[in-house]
């Protein structure tokens, strides 16, 4: 069978590949501590599950409008008004998708022609670069460096913008670093975006998992409301990764094109999932607050422990649930380190290169696991590395 050449430009998400390898080892009887996959280890809140079950039992098993059911689009619009401080967000600016990834792809394919440039964070979520390359765009990495707390250099950012720049992608709090962009960073991007009329895709999926300060969306800056696409979803905040429910907030004219892409690809998002999403946004929020407290406690313990292992240093992430330690001091490459820890320490991690060239020398570890397992992982990593010293 002849495969289209464009498929060679499509990347992947290494977390799922490492998860498969880890599961294979577990099938052989080995015990693996999973720090590779980026999902909360908490169950979906009971009230949300009950809403989904009730929806199924009530017959909500049919097609829905491609952009999402009106109840959920209204609830999302109200949530964005509250959480981002944006006035008058309307339901027709909302497109609901099965997970948040379709928003990335649909926005990129709607805005980027072949040869157009897209600036994206590096290290960053690997699907950004994959989708840019897939549609024939030119992926322009914006380096996020450890010495800047994994923020970018404003002057370097400005130097990357050209007449071919058609989209800027931001992610704050960020995956894989847990870094948070400062007001100065956002202001610099907003200034350039307004001056050159460049849209910004702002991935804010970890917005509620911020441990210091308050989240600020670039959409709130002057001139940016009409140039910003906010990407968000339910996977991280409400532990709903398997439900596949995400959304984008965008100008109405773009929303119409993204909706047509939904019609052509997925038809719609599952009805019962959307009704569970309404309950998630409108129901009690105690579970969100409790999960955030737990993640903060785990972060503090885990990062402190990483910094006590010879050859490893790790800055304290301000958001999300990832640590991104520098392992270059061990004398082992990050790629070799990830394999070594999986097979010799029984700890599944991801090499930094999985998130772009600027991730070389780092590992991504998810602390969405129990404190007991995190402490056990630290001990096993330390012992495994000691055998290499």
HUMOZI-V523542 format. One record per residue. N is the residue number from 1. RES is the residue in one small letter. SS is DSSP state (2 for helix, 1 for strand, 0 for the rest). OMEGA is omega in radians with two decimals (999 if undefined). NEAR is the number of other C-alpha atoms within 8 Angstrom. Layout:
# HUMOZI-V523542
<<N,RES,SS,OMEGA,NEAR> <N,RES,SS,OMEGA,NEAR>>
This chain:
# HUMOZI-V523542
<<1,x,0,3.14,2> <2,x,0,-3.13,3> <3,x,0,3.14,5> <4,x,0,-3.06,5> <5,x,2,-3.12,6> <6,x,2,-3.11,7> <7,x,2,3.11,8> <8,x,2,-3.14,6> <9,x,2,-3.06,9> <10,x,0,3.14,10> <11,x,0,-3.11,10> <12,x,0,3.06,7> <13,x,0,-2.98,9> <14,x,2,-3.11,8> <15,x,2,-3.10,10> <16,x,2,3.08,8> <17,x,2,3.13,8> <18,x,2,3.09,12> <19,x,2,3.13,12> <20,x,2,3.11,8> <21,x,2,3.13,8> <22,x,2,3.12,12> <23,x,2,3.11,8> <24,x,2,3.10,8> <25,x,2,3.11,11> <26,x,2,3.11,10> <27,x,2,3.09,7> <28,x,0,3.10,6> <29,x,0,-3.14,6> <30,x,0,3.12,8> <31,x,0,-3.11,7> <32,x,0,3.01,11> <33,x,1,-3.01,9> <34,x,1,3.03,11> <35,x,0,-3.05,13> <36,x,0,-2.98,13> <37,x,0,-3.05,9> <38,x,0,3.08,9> <39,x,0,3.10,9> <40,x,0,3.10,9> <41,x,0,3.11,7> <42,x,0,3.03,6> <43,x,0,2.99,7> <44,x,0,-3.14,9> <45,x,0,-3.03,9> <46,x,2,-3.12,6> <47,x,2,3.12,9> <48,x,2,3.10,12> <49,x,2,-3.13,10> <50,x,2,3.11,9> <51,x,2,3.10,12> <52,x,2,3.12,12> <53,x,2,3.13,9> <54,x,2,3.13,8> <55,x,2,3.11,13> <56,x,2,-3.12,10> <57,x,2,-3.13,7> <58,x,0,3.05,6> <59,x,0,3.12,7> <60,x,0,-3.06,9> <61,x,0,-3.04,8> <62,x,0,3.10,7> <63,x,0,3.02,8> <64,x,0,3.04,10> <65,x,0,-3.06,7> <66,x,0,-3.11,12> <67,x,0,-3.12,11> <68,x,0,3.13,14> <69,x,0,-3.10,10> <70,x,2,-3.11,7> <71,x,2,-3.12,8> <72,x,2,3.13,12> <73,x,2,3.07,14> <74,x,2,-3.13,10> <75,x,2,3.11,11> <76,x,2,3.13,11> <77,x,2,3.11,13> <78,x,2,3.12,9> <79,x,2,3.14,9> <80,x,2,3.07,11> <81,x,2,-3.10,12> <82,x,2,-2.97,8> <83,x,2,-3.11,7> <84,x,2,-3.11,10> <85,x,0,3.13,8> <86,x,0,-3.13,11> <87,x,0,2.89,5> <88,x,0,3.00,5> <89,x,0,-3.04,10> <90,x,0,3.14,8> <91,x,2,-3.13,10> <92,x,2,3.00,8> <93,x,2,-3.05,12> <94,x,1,2.97,15> <95,x,1,-3.13,14> <96,x,1,-3.10,13> <97,x,1,3.07,16> <98,x,0,-3.00,11> <99,x,0,-3.10,13> <100,x,0,-3.11,15> <101,x,2,3.12,7> <102,x,2,3.09,9> <103,x,2,3.09,13> <104,x,2,-3.05,12> <105,x,2,-3.08,9> <106,x,2,3.12,10> <107,x,2,-3.12,11> <108,x,2,-3.11,12> <109,x,2,3.12,9> <110,x,2,-2.99,9> <111,x,2,-2.95,8> <112,x,0,3.03,14> <113,x,0,3.08,9> <114,x,0,3.13,8> <115,x,0,3.09,8> <116,x,0,-3.11,12> <117,x,1,3.09,13> <118,x,1,3.09,15> <119,x,1,-3.08,14> <120,x,1,-3.10,14> <121,x,1,-3.14,13> <122,x,1,0.08,14> <123,x,0,-3.11,15> <124,x,0,3.14,14> <125,x,0,-2.95,10> <126,x,2,-3.09,12> <127,x,2,3.05,9> <128,x,2,-3.09,10> <129,x,2,-3.14,10> <130,x,2,-3.07,12> <131,x,2,3.08,13> <132,x,2,3.13,14> <133,x,2,-3.07,12> <134,x,2,-3.12,11> <135,x,0,3.11,11> <136,x,0,3.08,10> <137,x,0,3.08,14> <138,x,1,-3.13,11> <139,x,1,-3.11,11> <140,x,1,-3.07,9> <141,x,1,3.02,8> <142,x,1,-3.03,12> <143,x,1,3.01,10> <144,x,0,-2.98,13> <145,x,1,-3.10,10> <146,x,2,-3.09,8> <147,x,2,3.07,5> <148,x,2,-3.10,9> <149,x,0,-3.13,8> <150,x,0,2.88,11> <151,x,1,-3.09,13> <152,x,0,3.06,12> <153,x,0,-3.05,9> <154,x,2,3.14,8> <155,x,2,3.11,6> <156,x,2,3.08,9> <157,x,2,-3.12,10> <158,x,2,-3.12,8> <159,x,2,-3.11,7> <160,x,2,-3.09,9> <161,x,0,3.12,9> <162,x,0,3.09,6> <163,x,0,3.12,4> <164,x,0,-3.13,8> <165,x,1,-3.10,12> <166,x,1,-3.11,11> <167,x,1,3.02,14> <168,x,1,3.12,12> <169,x,1,3.07,12> <170,x,1,3.08,10> <171,x,1,-3.10,11> <172,x,0,-0.18,13> <173,x,0,-2.93,16> <174,x,0,2.96,13> <175,x,0,0.38,11> <176,x,0,-2.89,12> <177,x,0,-3.00,13> <178,x,0,-3.13,16> <179,x,0,-3.13,14> <180,x,0,-3.14,11> <181,x,0,-3.14,9> <182,x,0,3.07,7> <183,x,2,3.13,7> <184,x,2,3.09,6> <185,x,2,-3.11,11> <186,x,2,3.14,10> <187,x,2,3.14,10> <188,x,2,3.11,9> <189,x,2,-3.14,8> <190,x,2,-3.14,13> <191,x,2,3.14,8> <192,x,2,-3.10,11> <193,x,2,3.13,13> <194,x,2,-3.11,11> <195,x,2,-3.07,6> <196,x,2,-3.13,6> <197,x,0,3.13,8> <198,x,0,3.08,12> <199,x,1,3.13,11> <200,x,1,2.99,12> <201,x,1,-3.07,14> <202,x,1,-3.14,14> <203,x,1,-3.06,11> <204,x,0,-3.07,12> <205,x,0,3.14,9> <206,x,0,-3.04,14> <207,x,0,-3.09,9> <208,x,0,3.09,6> <209,x,0,-3.14,11> <210,x,1,-2.97,13> <211,x,0,3.07,8> <212,x,0,3.10,6> <213,x,0,-3.13,5> <214,x,0,-3.12,5> <215,x,0,3.04,8> <216,x,0,3.10,7> <217,x,0,3.10,9> <218,x,2,3.12,11> <219,x,2,-3.11,12> <220,x,2,-3.13,11> <221,x,0,-3.12,10> <222,x,0,3.09,6> <223,x,0,-3.02,8> <224,x,0,-3.13,13> <225,x,2,-3.08,9> <226,x,2,-3.13,8> <227,x,2,-3.05,14> <228,x,1,2.95,14> <229,x,1,3.08,13> <230,x,1,3.06,12> <231,x,1,3.12,16> <232,x,1,-3.13,12> <233,x,1,-3.01,12> <234,x,0,-3.00,13> <235,x,0,-3.02,15> <236,x,0,-3.04,12> <237,x,0,-3.05,12> <238,x,0,3.13,11> <239,x,0,-3.07,14> <240,x,0,-3.07,13> <241,x,2,-3.10,11> <242,x,2,3.14,5> <243,x,2,-3.11,8> <244,x,0,-3.12,13> <245,x,0,3.10,18> <246,x,1,-3.13,16> <247,x,1,3.03,14> <248,x,1,3.02,13> <249,x,1,-3.00,11> <250,x,0,3.06,12> <251,x,0,-3.02,11> <252,x,2,-3.11,8> <253,x,2,3.07,6> <254,x,2,3.14,10> <255,x,2,3.13,14> <256,x,2,3.12,8> <257,x,2,3.13,9> <258,x,2,3.09,13> <259,x,2,3.10,11> <260,x,2,3.06,9> <261,x,2,3.05,9> <262,x,2,3.13,13> <263,x,2,-3.08,10> <264,x,2,-3.04,7> <265,x,2,-3.03,6> <266,x,0,-2.99,7> <267,x,0,-3.12,9> <268,x,0,3.03,14> <269,x,0,-3.05,14> <270,x,0,-3.07,11> <271,x,2,-3.08,13> <272,x,2,3.09,13> <273,x,2,-3.14,12> <274,x,2,3.12,13> <275,x,2,3.01,13> <276,x,2,3.09,14> <277,x,2,3.08,12> <278,x,2,3.12,12> <279,x,2,3.13,11> <280,x,2,-3.09,12> <281,x,2,-3.02,10> <282,x,2,-3.10,7> <283,x,0,-3.14,8> <284,x,0,-3.10,6> <285,x,0,-3.10,8> <286,x,2,-3.11,6> <287,x,2,3.11,9> <288,x,2,3.14,9> <289,x,2,-3.14,8> <290,x,2,3.13,8> <291,x,2,3.12,9> <292,x,2,3.10,10> <293,x,2,-3.14,8> <294,x,2,3.14,8> <295,x,2,3.12,11> <296,x,2,3.13,9> <297,x,2,3.12,8> <298,x,2,3.12,13> <299,x,2,-3.08,13> <300,x,2,-3.13,9> <301,x,2,-3.02,9> <302,x,2,-3.12,12> <303,x,2,3.07,12> <304,x,2,3.14,8> <305,x,2,3.10,10> <306,x,2,-3.10,12> <307,x,0,3.09,10> <308,x,0,3.12,7> <309,x,0,-3.11,9> <310,x,0,3.09,8> <311,x,0,-3.13,9> <312,x,0,3.00,14> <313,x,1,-3.05,10> <314,x,0,3.07,11> <315,x,0,-3.10,10> <316,x,0,3.14,8> <317,x,0,-3.09,11> <318,x,0,-3.11,11> <319,x,1,-3.09,15> <320,x,0,3.10,12> <321,x,0,3.13,12> <322,x,1,2.91,15> <323,x,1,-3.09,18> <324,x,0,-3.04,14> <325,x,0,3.01,12> <326,x,1,-3.09,11> <327,x,0,-3.08,15> <328,x,2,-3.14,12> <329,x,2,3.11,9> <330,x,2,-3.07,8> <331,x,0,3.13,7> <332,x,0,3.11,9> <333,x,0,-3.11,10> <334,x,2,3.11,15> <335,x,2,3.11,9> <336,x,2,-3.13,8> <337,x,2,-3.12,10> <338,x,2,3.11,13> <339,x,2,-3.11,8> <340,x,2,-3.12,9> <341,x,2,3.12,14> <342,x,2,-3.01,13> <343,x,2,-3.06,8> <344,x,2,-3.13,7> <345,x,2,-3.11,11> <346,x,0,3.14,12> <347,x,1,-3.14,14> <348,x,1,3.12,15> <349,x,0,3.09,15> <350,x,1,3.05,13> <351,x,1,-3.10,14> <352,x,2,-3.14,17> <353,x,2,3.09,14> <354,x,2,-3.10,10> <355,x,2,3.09,13> <356,x,0,-3.05,12> <357,x,2,-3.10,8> <358,x,2,3.05,12> <359,x,2,-3.13,14> <360,x,0,-3.12,11> <361,x,0,-3.10,11> <362,x,1,2.96,14> <363,x,1,2.94,16> <364,x,1,3.11,15> <365,x,1,3.08,11> <366,x,1,3.07,13> <367,x,0,3.00,14> <368,x,0,-3.12,13> <369,x,0,-3.10,11> <370,x,0,3.09,8> <371,x,2,3.11,8> <372,x,2,-3.13,6> <373,x,2,3.12,9> <374,x,2,3.12,12> <375,x,2,3.09,10> <376,x,2,3.12,8> <377,x,2,3.11,10> <378,x,2,-3.13,11> <379,x,2,-3.11,8> <380,x,2,3.07,11> <381,x,2,-3.13,11> <382,x,2,-3.12,10> <383,x,2,-3.13,9> <384,x,2,3.12,11> <385,x,2,3.11,8> <386,x,2,3.12,7> <387,x,0,3.14,6> <388,x,0,-3.05,5> <389,x,0,999,4>>
